[in-house]
Every structure is written in C-alpha cells, then in structure tokens.
Amino acid sequence: MKHQVCENEARILEALGQGVAPESMQEPLRRHLAGCPSCAEIVSVYKLFQIDSQYLCAAASLPDAGRVWWRARLAAHRAAANEALRPIMIAERFATAIGGGALIALLVAALPWLAGQMVHRTVFSDTIVYSFSLSSLIVSSAVVCLLLMAGALYALWTEK
C-alpha cells in the first residue's frame, strides 16, 4: 500500500517545527487535520515525541556548572603538565637507552674476563678474614647496576 502524500503536510510540519500547537493552528489547517488521516498521524507522532522529550528532559540530571568548569580546568592543567613534561620524558628515555647500551657494551667487553674469573675461582682468598677481590666487586656492582636499570625501565614504561 502506497502512502499518499498530502499537499498540506509541509505546512503542518512547518507549523509544528515552529512550536505551534495543533489546537492553535489556523482554521483551515485545523479543519484539514480533522479530515486527513495522514496529517492526523503526523500530529499524533509529533505529540508522542513531545511527551517523550519532556520525560527525558525531566529525567536527565545535569551536573553543577561549577563542577564542570573545575573539571575542565583540571583537564587543561593536566594536559599542560603532560606537554611540559614531554621533553623531560624523552630525555629520560634517551638517557636510559644510552645507559643500557653502555652497560651491555661493558658486559660484552668484560665477558671474557668474567668467564675467566668464574673458572679460576679466585673470588675469596684463603685467609680467615674474608676480603673481596676486585673481580667480585665488579661482578656485584654489575648485578646491582642491572637491577637498578630494570627498576628504571619499569618506572619509565609505567610512567608513574
């Protein structure tokens, strides 16, 4: 079944869009509404939308304007702080990468010497007072450096 378009639909839609109630429309349009089912359906759908709109507007709760303003300023401050800290974060990451590369280069260069120290087991002397040799101090400081580097990388990646 084809829906027949009424020539007054545009005028009725225009009046409804301007906020004119169907009861206060001009006399020829009110008479037409009484006899035209298509236009009467448009008005009934319009009324349903108006009721729904009123219900939704009444149910919606808007936050306090001061709170919205405060949150907007807080977001702006955070964005400005992140923008200001960006070069520092880049420098920190660059320094971490250089430090990690230097540590890896040191370990690669010292790997043959460390392997020789592990094979000969000259870490402790045979005296009663245990004194640490230079090789054990280097190994322990390398381990501490690796642990510190891992902690720094974790802190940078989580950005806390």
PyRosetta script that sets phi, psi and omega in degrees:
from pyrosetta import init, pose_from_sequence

init()
pose = pose_from_sequence("MKHQVCENEARILEALGQGVAPESMQEPLRRHLAGCPSCAEIVSVYKLFQIDSQYLCAAASLPDAGRVWWRARLAAHRAAANEALRPIMIAERFATAIGGGALIALLVAALPWLAGQMVHRTVFSDTIVYSFSLSSLIVSSAVVCLLLMAGALYALWTEK")
pose.set_psi(1, 127.5)
pose.set_omega(1, -179.8)
pose.set_phi(2, -84.0)
pose.set_psi(2, 140.0)
pose.set_omega(2, 175.5)
pose.set_phi(3, -85.8)
pose.set_psi(3, 121.5)
pose.set_omega(3, -178.3)
pose.set_phi(4, -87.0)
pose.set_psi(4, 133.3)
pose.set_omega(4, -179.1)
pose.set_phi(5, -86.7)
pose.set_psi(5, 128.6)
pose.set_omega(5, 178.2)
pose.set_phi(6, -87.2)
pose.set_psi(6, 144.4)
pose.set_omega(6, -178.6)
pose.set_phi(7, -71.9)
pose.set_psi(7, -14.3)
pose.set_omega(7, 179.8)
pose.set_phi(8, -95.0)
pose.set_psi(8, -3.4)
pose.set_omega(8, -178.6)
pose.set_phi(9, -58.4)
pose.set_psi(9, -43.2)
pose.set_omega(9, -178.0)
pose.set_phi(10, -63.2)
pose.set_psi(10, -40.4)
pose.set_omega(10, 179.2)
pose.set_phi(11, -67.4)
pose.set_psi(11, -39.1)
pose.set_omega(11, 179.9)
pose.set_phi(12, -69.0)
pose.set_psi(12, -43.3)
pose.set_omega(12, 177.9)
pose.set_phi(13, -62.9)
pose.set_psi(13, -37.3)
pose.set_omega(13, 178.3)
pose.set_phi(14, -65.6)
pose.set_psi(14, -42.7)
pose.set_omega(14, 179.5)
pose.set_phi(15, -65.8)
pose.set_psi(15, -42.0)
pose.set_omega(15, 178.6)
pose.set_phi(16, -66.3)
pose.set_psi(16, -37.8)
pose.set_omega(16, 178.6)
pose.set_phi(17, -65.7)
pose.set_psi(17, -28.3)
pose.set_omega(17, 177.4)
pose.set_phi(18, -83.5)
pose.set_psi(18, -1.1)
pose.set_omega(18, 177.2)
pose.set_phi(19, 89.9)
pose.set_psi(19, 12.5)
pose.set_omega(19, 178.8)
pose.set_phi(20, -79.6)
pose.set_psi(20, 126.2)
pose.set_omega(20, 178.5)
pose.set_phi(21, -71.0)
pose.set_psi(21, 149.2)
pose.set_omega(21, -179.5)
pose.set_phi(22, -59.0)
pose.set_psi(22, -30.6)
pose.set_omega(22, -179.1)
pose.set_phi(23, -73.0)
pose.set_psi(23, -24.6)
pose.set_omega(23, -176.8)
pose.set_phi(24, -104.1)
pose.set_psi(24, 16.8)
pose.set_omega(24, 176.2)
pose.set_phi(25, -74.3)
pose.set_psi(25, 167.7)
pose.set_omega(25, 179.3)
pose.set_phi(26, -62.8)
pose.set_psi(26, 155.2)
pose.set_omega(26, -175.2)
pose.set_phi(27, -57.6)
pose.set_psi(27, -41.6)
pose.set_omega(27, -180.0)
pose.set_phi(28, -64.8)
pose.set_psi(28, -36.6)
pose.set_omega(28, 179.0)
pose.set_phi(29, -70.3)
pose.set_psi(29, -37.6)
pose.set_omega(29, 178.0)
pose.set_phi(30, -64.7)
pose.set_psi(30, -41.1)
pose.set_omega(30, 177.6)
pose.set_phi(31, -64.3)
pose.set_psi(31, -39.4)
pose.set_omega(31, 179.8)
pose.set_phi(32, -66.5)
pose.set_psi(32, -39.7)
pose.set_omega(32, 178.4)
pose.set_phi(33, -60.9)
pose.set_psi(33, -36.2)
pose.set_omega(33, -179.6)
pose.set_phi(34, -66.2)
pose.set_psi(34, -27.5)
pose.set_omega(34, -175.9)
pose.set_phi(35, -107.8)
pose.set_psi(35, -13.8)
pose.set_omega(35, -175.1)
pose.set_phi(36, -104.2)
pose.set_psi(36, 114.0)
pose.set_omega(36, -179.4)
pose.set_phi(37, -67.6)
pose.set_psi(37, -31.2)
pose.set_omega(37, -179.4)
pose.set_phi(38, -66.2)
pose.set_psi(38, -46.6)
pose.set_omega(38, 179.7)
pose.set_phi(39, -70.1)
pose.set_psi(39, -35.3)
pose.set_omega(39, 177.2)
pose.set_phi(40, -64.2)
pose.set_psi(40, -36.4)
pose.set_omega(40, 177.4)
pose.set_phi(41, -66.4)
pose.set_psi(41, -39.5)
pose.set_omega(41, 177.3)
pose.set_phi(42, -60.4)
pose.set_psi(42, -43.7)
pose.set_omega(42, -179.6)
pose.set_phi(43, -66.4)
pose.set_psi(43, -39.7)
pose.set_omega(43, -179.7)
pose.set_phi(44, -67.3)
pose.set_psi(44, -38.8)
pose.set_omega(44, 177.0)
pose.set_phi(45, -66.2)
pose.set_psi(45, -38.9)
pose.set_omega(45, 178.3)
pose.set_phi(46, -61.6)
pose.set_psi(46, -43.7)
pose.set_omega(46, 179.1)
pose.set_phi(47, -63.2)
pose.set_psi(47, -39.9)
pose.set_omega(47, 177.4)
pose.set_phi(48, -62.9)
pose.set_psi(48, -40.6)
pose.set_omega(48, 177.3)
pose.set_phi(49, -65.0)
pose.set_psi(49, -37.5)
pose.set_omega(49, 179.0)
pose.set_phi(50, -65.2)
pose.set_psi(50, -44.0)
pose.set_omega(50, 179.0)
pose.set_phi(51, -63.3)
pose.set_psi(51, -44.5)
pose.set_omega(51, 179.1)
pose.set_phi(52, -62.9)
pose.set_psi(52, -41.5)
pose.set_omega(52, 179.2)
pose.set_phi(53, -63.8)
pose.set_psi(53, -42.4)
pose.set_omega(53, 178.6)
pose.set_phi(54, -64.2)
pose.set_psi(54, -40.9)
pose.set_omega(54, 179.3)
pose.set_phi(55, -63.8)
pose.set_psi(55, -45.7)
pose.set_omega(55, -178.8)
pose.set_phi(56, -67.1)
pose.set_psi(56, -38.0)
pose.set_omega(56, 178.1)
pose.set_phi(57, -65.9)
pose.set_psi(57, -36.2)
pose.set_omega(57, 178.5)
pose.set_phi(58, -71.3)
pose.set_psi(58, -34.0)
pose.set_omega(58, -177.3)
pose.set_phi(59, -80.5)
pose.set_psi(59, -24.2)
pose.set_omega(59, -177.5)
pose.set_phi(60, -74.3)
pose.set_psi(60, 133.5)
pose.set_omega(60, 177.7)
pose.set_phi(61, -112.6)
pose.set_psi(61, 120.4)
pose.set_omega(61, 179.5)
pose.set_phi(62, -91.1)
pose.set_psi(62, 140.5)
pose.set_omega(62, 178.1)
pose.set_phi(63, -71.0)
pose.set_psi(63, 163.7)
pose.set_omega(63, 178.7)
pose.set_phi(64, -63.3)
pose.set_psi(64, 140.0)
pose.set_omega(64, -177.7)
pose.set_phi(65, -62.8)
pose.set_psi(65, -36.4)
pose.set_omega(65, 178.0)
pose.set_phi(66, -63.6)
pose.set_psi(66, -37.9)
pose.set_omega(66, 179.1)
pose.set_phi(67, -68.5)
pose.set_psi(67, -40.4)
pose.set_omega(67, 177.9)
pose.set_phi(68, -63.1)
pose.set_psi(68, -42.9)
pose.set_omega(68, 179.3)
pose.set_phi(69, -62.9)
pose.set_psi(69, -44.8)
pose.set_omega(69, -179.8)
pose.set_phi(70, -61.6)
pose.set_psi(70, -43.2)
pose.set_omega(70, 179.2)
pose.set_phi(71, -66.1)
pose.set_psi(71, -36.6)
pose.set_omega(71, 177.9)
pose.set_phi(72, -65.9)
pose.set_psi(72, -41.8)
pose.set_omega(72, 177.8)
pose.set_phi(73, -66.1)
pose.set_psi(73, -39.7)
pose.set_omega(73, 178.2)
pose.set_phi(74, -62.9)
pose.set_psi(74, -42.3)
pose.set_omega(74, 177.3)
pose.set_phi(75, -64.1)
pose.set_psi(75, -38.6)
pose.set_omega(75, 178.4)
pose.set_phi(76, -66.3)
pose.set_psi(76, -40.3)
pose.set_omega(76, 177.5)
pose.set_phi(77, -64.3)
pose.set_psi(77, -41.5)
pose.set_omega(77, 178.6)
pose.set_phi(78, -64.1)
pose.set_psi(78, -41.8)
pose.set_omega(78, 179.3)
pose.set_phi(79, -64.5)
pose.set_psi(79, -39.9)
pose.set_omega(79, 178.5)
pose.set_phi(80, -67.0)
pose.set_psi(80, -39.4)
pose.set_omega(80, 178.8)
pose.set_phi(81, -66.3)
pose.set_psi(81, -41.6)
pose.set_omega(81, 178.0)
pose.set_phi(82, -63.6)
pose.set_psi(82, -38.7)
pose.set_omega(82, 179.1)
pose.set_phi(83, -68.1)
pose.set_psi(83, -37.1)
pose.set_omega(83, 179.2)
pose.set_phi(84, -71.6)
pose.set_psi(84, -33.5)
pose.set_omega(84, -178.4)
pose.set_phi(85, -82.9)
pose.set_psi(85, -9.1)
pose.set_omega(85, -176.4)
pose.set_phi(86, -59.3)
pose.set_psi(86, -46.8)
pose.set_omega(86, 177.8)
pose.set_phi(87, -63.0)
pose.set_psi(87, -34.9)
pose.set_omega(87, 179.1)
pose.set_phi(88, -66.4)
pose.set_psi(88, -41.8)
pose.set_omega(88, 178.7)
pose.set_phi(89, -64.7)
pose.set_psi(89, -38.4)
pose.set_omega(89, 177.5)
pose.set_phi(90, -64.0)
pose.set_psi(90, -42.9)
pose.set_omega(90, 179.0)
pose.set_phi(91, -64.4)
pose.set_psi(91, -40.3)
pose.set_omega(91, 178.1)
pose.set_phi(92, -62.7)
pose.set_psi(92, -44.5)
pose.set_omega(92, 179.8)
pose.set_phi(93, -66.0)
pose.set_psi(93, -38.6)
pose.set_omega(93, 177.5)
pose.set_phi(94, -64.0)
pose.set_psi(94, -43.7)
pose.set_omega(94, 178.8)
pose.set_phi(95, -65.2)
pose.set_psi(95, -38.4)
pose.set_omega(95, 177.8)
pose.set_phi(96, -65.0)
pose.set_psi(96, -41.9)
pose.set_omega(96, 178.9)
pose.set_phi(97, -64.8)
pose.set_psi(97, -42.5)
pose.set_omega(97, 178.4)
pose.set_phi(98, -65.8)
pose.set_psi(98, -42.8)
pose.set_omega(98, 178.1)
pose.set_phi(99, -63.2)
pose.set_psi(99, -42.1)
pose.set_omega(99, 177.2)
pose.set_phi(100, -64.2)
pose.set_psi(100, -41.9)
pose.set_omega(100, 177.4)
pose.set_phi(101, -63.6)
pose.set_psi(101, -40.3)
pose.set_omega(101, 178.3)
pose.set_phi(102, -65.7)
pose.set_psi(102, -39.8)
pose.set_omega(102, 178.5)
pose.set_phi(103, -65.0)
pose.set_psi(103, -42.8)
pose.set_omega(103, 178.2)
pose.set_phi(104, -63.9)
pose.set_psi(104, -41.5)
pose.set_omega(104, 178.1)
pose.set_phi(105, -63.4)
pose.set_psi(105, -39.7)
pose.set_omega(105, 178.0)
pose.set_phi(106, -64.5)
pose.set_psi(106, -42.5)
pose.set_omega(106, -180.0)
pose.set_phi(107, -67.8)
pose.set_psi(107, -38.5)
pose.set_omega(107, 178.4)
pose.set_phi(108, -65.7)
pose.set_psi(108, -40.1)
pose.set_omega(108, 179.9)
pose.set_phi(109, -70.9)
pose.set_psi(109, -34.6)
pose.set_omega(109, -176.5)
pose.set_phi(110, -92.3)
pose.set_psi(110, -2.2)
pose.set_omega(110, -176.5)
pose.set_phi(111, -60.4)
pose.set_psi(111, -44.4)
pose.set_omega(111, 178.0)
pose.set_phi(112, -62.7)
pose.set_psi(112, -39.9)
pose.set_omega(112, 179.2)
pose.set_phi(113, -66.6)
pose.set_psi(113, -41.0)
pose.set_omega(113, 178.5)
pose.set_phi(114, -64.6)
pose.set_psi(114, -38.8)
pose.set_omega(114, 178.2)
pose.set_phi(115, -64.5)
pose.set_psi(115, -39.6)
pose.set_omega(115, 177.4)
pose.set_phi(116, -65.0)
pose.set_psi(116, -36.9)
pose.set_omega(116, 179.0)
pose.set_phi(117, -68.4)
pose.set_psi(117, -34.5)
pose.set_omega(117, 179.7)
pose.set_phi(118, -71.2)
pose.set_psi(118, -35.1)
pose.set_omega(118, -178.4)
pose.set_phi(119, -72.9)
pose.set_psi(119, -42.5)
pose.set_omega(119, -175.9)
pose.set_phi(120, -82.5)
pose.set_psi(120, -15.2)
pose.set_omega(120, 177.5)
pose.set_phi(121, 50.9)
pose.set_psi(121, 56.7)
pose.set_omega(121, 176.4)
pose.set_phi(122, -105.4)
pose.set_psi(122, 36.2)
pose.set_omega(122, -177.8)
pose.set_phi(123, -73.9)
pose.set_psi(123, -47.1)
pose.set_omega(123, -179.9)
pose.set_phi(124, -111.1)
pose.set_psi(124, 147.8)
pose.set_omega(124, 173.8)
pose.set_phi(125, -85.8)
pose.set_psi(125, 169.6)
pose.set_omega(125, -176.1)
pose.set_phi(126, -90.6)
pose.set_psi(126, 21.6)
pose.set_omega(126, 179.2)
pose.set_phi(127, -89.5)
pose.set_psi(127, 167.8)
pose.set_omega(127, 179.3)
pose.set_phi(128, -70.3)
pose.set_psi(128, -40.5)
pose.set_omega(128, 176.3)
pose.set_phi(129, -84.4)
pose.set_psi(129, 114.0)
pose.set_omega(129, -177.8)
pose.set_phi(130, -76.2)
pose.set_psi(130, 119.9)
pose.set_omega(130, 175.3)
pose.set_phi(131, -115.6)
pose.set_psi(131, 138.1)
pose.set_omega(131, -177.7)
pose.set_phi(132, -82.6)
pose.set_psi(132, 138.4)
pose.set_omega(132, 177.9)
pose.set_phi(133, -83.6)
pose.set_psi(133, 172.4)
pose.set_omega(133, 179.9)
pose.set_phi(134, -63.6)
pose.set_psi(134, -36.4)
pose.set_omega(134, -178.2)
pose.set_phi(135, -66.3)
pose.set_psi(135, -38.6)
pose.set_omega(135, 179.2)
pose.set_phi(136, -69.0)
pose.set_psi(136, -35.4)
pose.set_omega(136, 176.7)
pose.set_phi(137, -65.7)
pose.set_psi(137, -39.2)
pose.set_omega(137, 179.5)
pose.set_phi(138, -67.2)
pose.set_psi(138, -42.4)
pose.set_omega(138, 179.6)
pose.set_phi(139, -64.1)
pose.set_psi(139, -45.8)
pose.set_omega(139, -179.1)
pose.set_phi(140, -66.3)
pose.set_psi(140, -38.8)
pose.set_omega(140, 178.2)
pose.set_phi(141, -68.7)
pose.set_psi(141, -32.6)
pose.set_omega(141, 176.1)
pose.set_phi(142, -66.2)
pose.set_psi(142, -40.1)
pose.set_omega(142, 178.0)
pose.set_phi(143, -65.1)
pose.set_psi(143, -43.5)
pose.set_omega(143, 178.5)
pose.set_phi(144, -63.5)
pose.set_psi(144, -40.5)
pose.set_omega(144, 178.4)
pose.set_phi(145, -63.1)
pose.set_psi(145, -41.5)
pose.set_omega(145, 177.3)
pose.set_phi(146, -62.7)
pose.set_psi(146, -41.7)
pose.set_omega(146, 178.6)
pose.set_phi(147, -65.2)
pose.set_psi(147, -42.0)
pose.set_omega(147, 177.5)
pose.set_phi(148, -65.0)
pose.set_psi(148, -39.0)
pose.set_omega(148, 178.6)
pose.set_phi(149, -65.0)
pose.set_psi(149, -39.8)
pose.set_omega(149, 178.2)
pose.set_phi(150, -64.4)
pose.set_psi(150, -41.4)
pose.set_omega(150, 177.3)
pose.set_phi(151, -64.8)
pose.set_psi(151, -40.5)
pose.set_omega(151, 179.1)
pose.set_phi(152, -66.3)
pose.set_psi(152, -41.2)
pose.set_omega(152, 178.4)
pose.set_phi(153, -63.7)
pose.set_psi(153, -40.9)
pose.set_omega(153, 178.0)
pose.set_phi(154, -62.8)
pose.set_psi(154, -43.3)
pose.set_omega(154, -179.6)
pose.set_phi(155, -65.7)
pose.set_psi(155, -36.8)
pose.set_omega(155, 178.6)
pose.set_phi(156, -70.8)
pose.set_psi(156, -39.4)
pose.set_omega(156, -177.6)
pose.set_phi(157, -72.7)
pose.set_psi(157, -32.4)
pose.set_omega(157, 177.4)
pose.set_phi(158, -83.8)
pose.set_psi(158, -17.7)
pose.set_omega(158, 178.5)
pose.set_phi(159, 51.3)
pose.set_psi(159, 50.3)
pose.set_omega(159, 177.4)
pose.set_phi(160, -99.1)
pose.dump_pdb("model.pdb")
